[in-house]
Amino acid sequence: MKTIFGPSRTRSLSQMGGNFFAAFIFCFTFVASMHGQQSPTERVTEIQAALREAKLDGWLFYDFRHSDPLAYRILKLDEKMFASRRWFYYIPASGEPVKIVQSIEQFKLDSLPGRKVVFRGWQELHARLREVLNNTDSKRRVAMQYSPMNDIPYISRVDAGTIELIRSFGVAPETSAELVQRFEAVFSPAQHQMHVEASDKMHRIIQDAFAEIARRIRADEPTTEWDIAQFMLARYKDEGMQQEPMIVAVNANTADPHYMPTKEKNSSIKRGDFVLIDAATKLNKPDAVATDQTWTGYVGETVSEEYTRIFNIVREARDSAIEFVRKNIRDGKPIRGAEVDDVSRGVITRAGFGDQFTHRTGHSIGEETHGNGVNIDDFETRDSRRITPGVCFSIEPGIYQEGKFGVRSEINVYVSDEDIEVTGQPIQTKIIAILSKPESGADEH
């Protein structure tokens, strides 16, 4: 597999902004403790502090018909607000914010602090934007939900035409990727605890699912992927977790990373089958964040060498990524999501299976399973965002042999100020022999 960042590129990413990373440790901790209770005014004050630290002149938010859901979340606006006209909200690094709103929807941003500027036609809009953004002799650097070369599509919410418009005023749009992560992906202490609780519960539910497969097979009870998925949903309900569909796959179905059984389309689970379970959900609590785990098992007393060999490569790729993150966080060295992907992917590539690792190594975890923070990715995208205190992400390398089987092992990593925490312990170290003793197979990791 051809990596997008070569060795020299990877080193340069690590070296960038070492002092900036150190400063972020305190700032991210503060954000984590405050963001769940903030008012819009408090949020704006904190954004201004972040802009000054990043040496940016401001942050320009823009939306047209909910084209940027991040803006609503970060600014604490009603995400279901009726919005049929363009609006802009400019937060300068210092001074009063400005709301630029269309005349027939001029009250839309009234919950936000700052001066209101109303426009009617497009000429007025351009004039007002120019006045607000270009009121100094120096060229302003303004953050926007924009990613150069579309490297991070999760951030690319502002259309190219609007970026061109802002540049026409002599203003330089800069990516808001790091700012978005800071205000959207950092866990509060309560969210961290909810993630840990959900991860522990998910671990038990997955073990229970393997035990249920064993029970059904021993009882000669017809069993399908769908049956086990329904069993897990019932366990979610028991544990106070949201009802979210999961992957329960056998044999060739496991080679499709996003296979999901349905009531109408599923496969039987029988003795001698290879089984993969990938499940993600969160607690039924306000502001809860997700957990996402993948385990594999074999319906038999022992696991064949064919499956074990592939699993061991995937496990090494997973554990190498974990150790790379752990060492650098402990040493206080800044690292990027892309670098972690390179480490994990390198293990699988050297083992000769690079072409069969067909997705990124991991994704951000937040209130959605796929969050808005750093992804562990130098494959699908070039995610150069820093791994900073308070963020959480999955590490889930895989090898997929089409028509045969696929192996994935997924864990979650939470980053604290000086270390990392792998949640949902104990993590898997070998394929579960589902029919082995003890009878349930639930304690074999």
C-alpha positions in Angstrom: 0.0 0.0 0.0 1.4 3.4 -1.0 1.3 5.7 2.0 0.5 9.4 1.4 3.0 10.6 4.0 6.5 9.3 3.6 9.0 9.0 6.5 10.2 12.6 6.2 6.7 13.9 6.0 5.7 11.9 9.1 8.7 13.3 11.0 7.8 16.9 10.0 4.3 16.4 11.3 5.6 15.2 14.7 8.0 18.2 15.0 5.3 20.8 14.2 4.1 22.8 17.1 5.7 21.1 20.0 5.3 24.1 22.2 1.7 24.5 20.9 0.9 21.0 21.9 2.2 21.5 25.5 0.0 24.6 25.8 -3.0 22.6 24.6 -2.8 20.2 27.6 -4.1 22.8 30.0 -6.5 24.3 27.5 -8.1 21.0 26.6 -8.5 20.0 30.2 -10.3 23.3 30.8 -12.5 22.9 27.8 -13.4 19.3 28.9 -14.5 20.5 32.3 -16.6 23.4 31.0 -18.1 22.7 27.6 -21.1 20.8 28.8 -22.5 23.7 30.9 -21.5 26.7 28.8 -23.8 29.4 27.6 -23.2 30.9 24.1 -21.5 33.9 25.6 -19.1 31.7 27.6 -18.4 29.6 24.5 -17.6 32.8 22.5 -15.2 33.9 25.2 -13.4 30.6 25.2 -13.3 30.6 21.4 -11.6 34.0 21.5 -8.9 32.7 23.8 -8.3 29.7 21.5 -8.0 32.1 18.5 -5.4 34.1 20.3 -3.4 31.0 21.2 -3.6 29.8 17.6 -2.5 33.3 16.4 -5.6 33.6 14.2 -7.5 36.9 13.7 -11.0 35.3 13.9 -13.3 32.4 13.2 -16.0 33.0 10.5 -19.0 30.6 10.8 -21.2 30.3 7.7 -24.4 28.3 7.0 -26.9 27.9 4.3 -29.8 25.6 4.9 -27.9 23.6 7.5 -24.9 23.1 5.3 -22.7 23.2 8.4 -24.0 21.2 11.3 -20.7 21.9 13.2 -21.5 25.6 13.4 -24.8 24.9 15.2 -23.1 22.5 17.7 -20.1 24.6 18.4 -22.1 27.8 18.8 -24.8 26.1 20.8 -27.6 27.0 18.4 -30.8 25.0 17.9 -29.8 22.3 15.4 -33.4 22.1 14.2 -33.7 25.8 13.7 -35.5 26.9 10.5 -32.8 28.3 8.2 -33.6 29.1 4.6 -31.2 32.0 4.1 -27.4 32.5 4.4 -26.0 33.7 7.7 -22.4 34.5 8.9 -21.2 34.8 12.4 -17.7 36.3 12.9 -15.8 35.9 16.2 -12.7 38.1 16.3 -9.8 37.1 18.5 -10.5 40.2 20.5 -13.5 42.5 20.5 -17.2 42.2 19.7 -18.6 39.4 17.5 -20.7 40.3 14.5 -23.9 38.6 13.3 -24.6 39.0 9.6 -28.2 38.0 8.8 -30.7 38.3 6.0 -33.5 40.7 6.6 -36.4 38.2 6.6 -34.5 36.0 9.1 -32.7 38.7 11.0 -33.6 37.3 14.4 -32.0 33.9 13.7 -28.8 34.5 15.7 -30.2 36.5 18.6 -29.1 33.9 21.1 -25.5 34.7 20.3 -23.6 37.7 21.7 -22.5 40.5 19.4 -23.5 43.3 17.0 -26.2 42.5 14.4 -25.7 43.5 10.8 -28.7 43.0 8.5 -28.4 42.6 4.7 -31.1 42.4 2.0 -29.5 41.6 -1.4 -26.3 39.9 -2.3 -24.5 43.2 -3.0 -25.3 44.3 0.6 -24.1 41.0 1.9 -20.8 41.3 0.1 -20.4 44.9 1.4 -21.1 44.0 5.0 -18.7 41.0 4.9 -16.0 43.2 3.5 -16.5 45.8 6.2 -16.4 43.3 9.0 -13.5 41.2 7.7 -11.2 43.7 6.1 -11.1 46.6 8.5 -7.3 46.6 9.0 -4.3 47.2 6.8 -2.9 43.7 7.4 -4.2 40.6 5.7 -6.4 38.7 8.1 -6.1 35.0 8.8 -9.6 33.7 9.6 -10.6 30.1 10.5 -13.4 28.5 8.5 -14.8 25.0 8.2 -12.5 24.4 5.2 -9.8 21.8 4.6 -7.1 22.4 2.0 -7.2 19.8 -0.7 -10.2 18.3 1.1 -7.8 16.4 3.2 -10.3 16.2 6.1 -13.8 16.1 4.5 -15.4 16.1 7.9 -14.3 19.7 8.2 -15.1 20.8 4.6 -18.5 22.3 5.2 -18.0 25.7 3.4 -18.4 25.6 -0.4 -15.6 26.6 -2.7 -17.5 29.7 -3.9 -17.8 31.1 -0.4 -14.1 30.5 0.2 -13.4 32.4 -3.0 -15.7 35.2 -1.9 -13.9 35.6 1.4 -10.5 35.6 -0.3 -11.7 38.3 -2.6 -11.8 40.6 0.4 -8.1 40.1 1.0 -8.7 37.6 3.8 -6.9 34.3 4.1 -9.2 31.4 5.1 -7.4 28.9 7.4 -8.7 25.5 8.3 -10.6 25.3 11.6 -9.8 21.6 11.9 -7.9 21.9 15.2 -10.5 24.4 16.6 -13.4 22.1 15.7 -11.7 19.2 17.5 -11.1 21.4 20.5 -14.7 22.4 20.9 -16.5 19.4 19.5 -14.4 16.3 20.3 -13.0 16.8 23.8 -14.8 14.7 26.5 -15.9 16.3 29.7 -15.1 14.3 32.9 -18.7 13.1 33.0 -18.5 12.0 29.3 -15.3 10.1 30.0 -17.0 8.3 32.8 -20.0 7.5 30.6 -17.7 6.2 27.9 -15.9 3.9 30.4 -19.2 2.6 31.8 -20.6 2.0 28.3 -17.3 0.2 27.3 -17.4 -2.1 30.2 -21.0 -2.9 29.5 -20.3 -3.5 25.8 -17.5 -5.9 26.7 -19.9 -8.0 28.8 -22.6 -7.9 26.1 -20.2 -9.2 23.4 -19.1 -12.0 25.7 -22.7 -12.8 26.5 -23.4 -12.9 22.7 -20.6 -15.5 22.2 -22.0 -17.5 25.1 -25.5 -17.3 23.6 -24.1 -18.7 20.3 -22.5 -21.6 22.3 -25.8 -22.3 24.1 -27.8 -22.4 20.9 -25.3 -24.6 19.1 -25.2 -27.1 22.0 -29.0 -27.1 22.2 -29.1 -27.7 18.4 -31.2 -24.6 18.2 -31.3 -23.0 14.7 -29.3 -19.7 15.0 -28.7 -16.8 12.6 -26.7 -13.6 12.6 -30.0 -11.8 13.0 -30.9 -13.9 16.1 -27.7 -12.9 17.8 -28.2 -9.2 16.9 -31.6 -9.3 18.5 -30.1 -10.9 21.6 -27.6 -8.1 21.9 -30.3 -5.4 21.4 -32.2 -7.0 24.3 -29.0 -6.8 26.4 -28.6 -3.2 25.4 -32.0 -2.5 26.9 -31.1 -4.3 30.1 -28.0 -2.2 30.5 -29.6 1.1 29.7 -28.0 1.6 26.3 -29.4 2.9 23.1 -30.8 0.6 20.5 -28.3 0.7 17.7 -27.8 -2.0 15.0 -24.6 -3.9 15.0 -22.5 -6.2 12.8 -22.9 -9.9 13.5 -21.2 -11.7 10.6 -20.0 -15.2 9.8 -17.5 -16.6 7.3 -17.5 -14.7 4.0 -19.7 -12.0 5.4 -16.9 -11.0 7.8 -14.8 -10.0 4.8 -17.2 -7.1 4.2 -16.2 -4.4 6.8 -19.7 -2.9 6.8 -21.8 -6.0 6.4 -24.9 -5.8 8.6 -27.6 -8.6 8.9 -31.2 -7.8 8.5 -34.3 -9.7 9.3 -34.7 -10.5 5.6 -31.1 -11.1 4.7 -28.8 -13.0 7.1 -26.8 -16.2 7.4 -27.0 -19.2 9.7 -24.4 -19.7 12.4 -23.2 -23.3 12.6 -20.5 -25.4 14.1 -17.2 -24.6 12.3 -18.1 -21.0 11.4 -16.0 -17.9 11.9 -17.9 -15.1 13.7 -17.2 -11.3 13.9 -19.1 -9.0 16.2 -18.7 -5.2 15.8 -21.0 -3.2 18.1 -21.3 0.5 18.9 -23.8 2.4 21.1 -23.9 4.6 24.1 -25.8 5.0 27.4 -29.3 6.4 27.5 -28.1 9.6 29.2 -27.8 13.2 28.1 -24.4 14.1 26.5 -23.4 10.4 26.5 -20.6 9.4 24.2 -20.2 6.1 22.3 -18.2 3.0 22.6 -17.2 0.8 19.7 -15.7 -2.7 19.9 -15.0 -5.6 17.6 -14.3 -9.2 18.6 -14.0 -12.5 16.6 -14.8 -16.1 17.5 -14.9 -19.6 16.1 -17.7 -22.0 16.6 -15.6 -24.9 17.9 -13.5 -26.2 20.7 -10.2 -25.0 19.1 -9.3 -22.4 16.5 -7.6 -23.4 13.3 -4.2 -22.1 12.3 -5.6 -20.3 9.3 -7.7 -17.9 11.4 -5.1 -17.6 14.2 -2.3 -16.5 11.8 -4.4 -13.6 10.4 -5.7 -12.6 13.8 -2.1 -12.4 15.2 -1.1 -10.0 12.4 -4.1 -7.8 13.1 -3.5 -7.9 16.9 0.2 -6.8 16.3 -1.0 -3.9 14.1 -3.5 -2.9 16.8 -1.0 -3.1 19.7 1.7 -1.4 17.8 -0.6 1.6 17.2 -1.6 1.6 20.9 2.1 1.6 22.0 3.0 4.3 19.6 0.3 6.6 21.0 1.1 5.7 24.6 4.8 6.3 24.3 4.4 9.7 22.6 1.7 11.0 24.9 3.8 9.9 28.0 6.8 11.7 26.4 4.8 14.8 25.7 5.5 14.6 21.9 2.8 15.8 19.5 1.6 13.2 17.0 -1.0 13.2 14.3 -3.7 10.8 13.4 -2.1 10.0 10.1 1.1 8.9 11.8 -0.7 6.3 13.9 -2.4 4.9 10.8 1.0 4.6 9.2 2.3 2.5 12.2 -0.6 0.1 12.2 -0.9 -0.2 8.5 2.9 -0.8 8.2 2.6 -4.0 10.3 -0.1 -5.4 7.9 1.8 -4.3 4.8 5.0 -5.9 5.9 3.1 -9.1 6.5 2.0 -9.1 2.9 -1.6 -8.1 3.4 -1.5 -4.4 2.7 -4.0 -4.6 -0.2 -6.5 -6.4 2.1 -6.5 -3.6 4.8 -9.1 -1.5 3.0 -10.1 1.2 5.5 -8.5 3.6 7.9 -7.1 2.3 11.2 -9.6 4.2 13.4 -12.1 7.0 13.8 -13.0 9.7 16.2 -15.5 8.8 18.9 -17.9 11.3 20.4 -21.6 11.7 20.9 -21.8 10.0 17.5 -19.9 6.7 17.0 -18.0 8.5 14.2 -17.1 11.8 15.9 -15.7 15.1 14.7 -12.2 14.8 16.2 -9.0 13.3 14.8 -9.3 10.1 12.8 -6.5 7.5 12.7 -6.2 7.9 9.0 -3.5 8.3 6.4 -5.4 6.1 3.9 -8.9 7.3 3.2 -8.0 10.9 4.2 -4.8 12.7 5.3 -5.7 13.5 8.9 -3.0 15.7 10.2 -4.8 16.8 13.3 -3.0 16.4 16.6 -3.9 13.7 19.1 -4.7 15.9 22.1 -5.9 15.4 25.7 -9.6 14.7 26.0 -10.1 13.0 22.7 -11.2 9.4 22.1 -10.8 7.3 19.0 -10.9 3.7 17.8 -8.0 1.6 16.7 -9.3 -1.2 14.5 -7.0 -2.7 11.8 -8.3 -5.5 9.7 -7.4 -8.0 7.0 -10.2 -9.0 4.6 -9.9 -12.0 2.3 -12.8 -11.6 -0.1 -15.0 -14.7 -0.4 -13.3 -16.3 2.7 -13.2 -14.3 5.9 -12.1 -11.1 7.5 -10.5 -10.3 10.8 -10.8 -7.0 12.6 -9.9 -6.2 16.2 -11.2 -2.9 17.6 -10.5 -1.1 20.8 -11.1 2.5 22.0 -8.4 4.8 23.3 -9.1 7.8 25.5 -6.3 10.4 25.8 -5.6 12.0 29.2 -3.1 14.8 30.0 -0.1 12.5 30.3 -1.2 9.0 29.3 -3.8 7.0 27.4 -6.6 4.6 28.6 -7.7 1.6 26.5 -11.3 1.1 27.6 -13.5 -2.0 27.6 -10.9 -4.2 29.3 -9.8 -6.9 28.9 -9.1 -6.5 25.2 -9.0 -9.5 22.9 -5.7 -11.4 22.6 -6.8 -14.5 20.7 -9.8 -15.7 18.8 -12.5 -17.0 21.1 -13.1 -20.8 20.8 -16.8 -20.4 21.3 -17.4 -24.1 22.3 -14.4 -24.5 24.5 -14.5 -25.0 28.3 -15.7 -23.2 30.4 -19.0 -24.0 28.7 -19.9 -20.4 27.8 -16.5 -19.5 26.4 -17.1 -16.0 27.8 -13.9 -15.8 29.8 -11.5 -16.7 27.0 -9.8 -13.5 25.7 
